[in-house]
Amino acid sequence: MATETGEGFSPHLRGVTVTTSTTVAGILAGIASAYLAAGPKDTIGISILAIVILGQLAVFKLVGIDVGDFSTKDHVYVAFMTFVFWFISWGLLLTAGTV
């Protein structure tokens, strides 16, 4: 039975935390874009996405994930996952006409 005495997250828990965070952040950014942007061509929608992507790094630091260990692949993953869920949720809300 092995015990870990190091600080921080295990690789599995780190991956689950980052994936969950990017998913939830993307959906919330899509909802915010739907309510704050005038339409699909309004730059407020993409500005919200950029703020959320950059804000996640601060949230990761607060949670205890060492962002300094992130490679380029990790940063691209965070940006891509957030973008995809933002795009899908905002697109669904625009198409459904809920806002």
C-alpha positions as CSV (number, residue, x, y, z in Angstrom):
1,M,0.0,0.0,0.0
2,A,1.6,3.2,-1.1
3,T,0.9,6.6,0.4
4,E,1.6,9.9,-1.1
5,T,3.0,12.5,1.1
6,G,3.5,15.2,-1.7
7,E,1.3,18.2,-1.9
8,G,-1.1,18.9,-4.7
9,F,-3.3,16.7,-6.8
10,S,-2.7,13.2,-8.2
11,P,-2.5,13.2,-12.0
12,H,-6.0,11.6,-12.3
13,L,-7.6,14.1,-9.9
14,R,-5.9,17.0,-11.6
15,G,-7.2,15.8,-15.0
16,V,-10.8,15.4,-13.7
17,T,-10.6,18.9,-12.0
18,V,-9.3,20.6,-15.1
19,T,-11.9,18.9,-17.4
20,T,-14.8,19.7,-15.1
21,S,-13.7,23.3,-14.6
22,T,-13.4,23.9,-18.4
23,T,-16.7,22.3,-19.1
24,V,-18.6,24.3,-16.4
25,A,-16.8,27.5,-17.3
26,G,-17.6,27.1,-21.0
27,I,-21.3,26.6,-20.3
28,L,-21.4,29.5,-18.0
29,A,-19.6,31.7,-20.5
30,G,-22.1,30.7,-23.2
31,I,-25.0,31.6,-21.0
32,A,-23.4,34.9,-20.1
33,S,-22.7,35.6,-23.8
34,A,-26.4,34.9,-24.6
35,Y,-27.6,37.4,-22.0
36,L,-25.0,40.1,-22.5
37,A,-24.3,40.1,-26.2
38,A,-26.7,41.7,-28.7
39,G,-26.3,38.8,-31.2
40,P,-23.8,36.4,-32.7
41,K,-21.8,39.3,-34.3
42,D,-21.4,41.2,-31.1
43,T,-17.8,41.1,-29.8
44,I,-18.9,41.0,-26.2
45,G,-19.6,37.3,-26.6
46,I,-16.0,36.5,-27.6
47,S,-14.7,38.9,-25.0
48,I,-16.5,36.9,-22.3
49,L,-14.9,33.7,-23.6
50,A,-11.4,35.2,-23.5
51,I,-11.9,36.5,-19.9
52,V,-13.2,33.1,-18.8
53,I,-10.3,31.3,-20.3
54,L,-7.7,33.6,-18.7
55,G,-9.7,33.6,-15.4
56,Q,-9.5,29.8,-15.2
57,L,-5.7,29.9,-14.6
58,A,-6.3,32.0,-11.4
59,V,-9.0,29.5,-10.3
60,F,-6.6,26.6,-10.8
61,K,-4.1,28.4,-8.6
62,L,-6.7,29.0,-5.9
63,V,-7.7,25.3,-6.0
64,G,-4.1,24.2,-5.7
65,I,-3.2,23.1,-9.2
66,D,0.3,24.2,-10.2
67,V,-0.2,26.1,-13.4
68,G,3.6,26.4,-13.8
69,D,3.6,22.7,-14.7
70,F,1.2,23.2,-17.6
71,S,2.7,22.5,-21.0
72,T,1.5,24.1,-24.2
73,K,-0.7,21.1,-24.7
74,D,-2.4,21.7,-21.4
75,H,-3.1,25.4,-22.2
76,V,-4.5,24.5,-25.6
77,Y,-6.7,21.8,-24.0
78,V,-8.1,24.3,-21.5
79,A,-8.8,26.9,-24.2
80,F,-10.3,24.4,-26.6
81,M,-12.6,22.7,-24.1
82,T,-13.8,26.0,-22.8
83,F,-14.4,27.3,-26.4
84,V,-16.3,24.2,-27.5
85,F,-18.7,24.3,-24.6
86,W,-19.1,28.1,-24.9
87,F,-19.8,27.7,-28.7
88,I,-22.3,24.9,-28.2
89,S,-24.2,26.5,-25.3
90,W,-24.3,29.9,-26.8
91,G,-25.3,28.5,-30.2
92,L,-28.1,26.5,-28.7
93,L,-29.4,29.5,-26.8
94,L,-29.2,31.7,-29.9
95,T,-31.0,29.1,-32.0
96,A,-33.7,28.4,-29.5
97,G,-34.5,32.1,-29.1
98,T,-34.6,31.9,-25.4
99,V,-32.9,35.2,-24.9
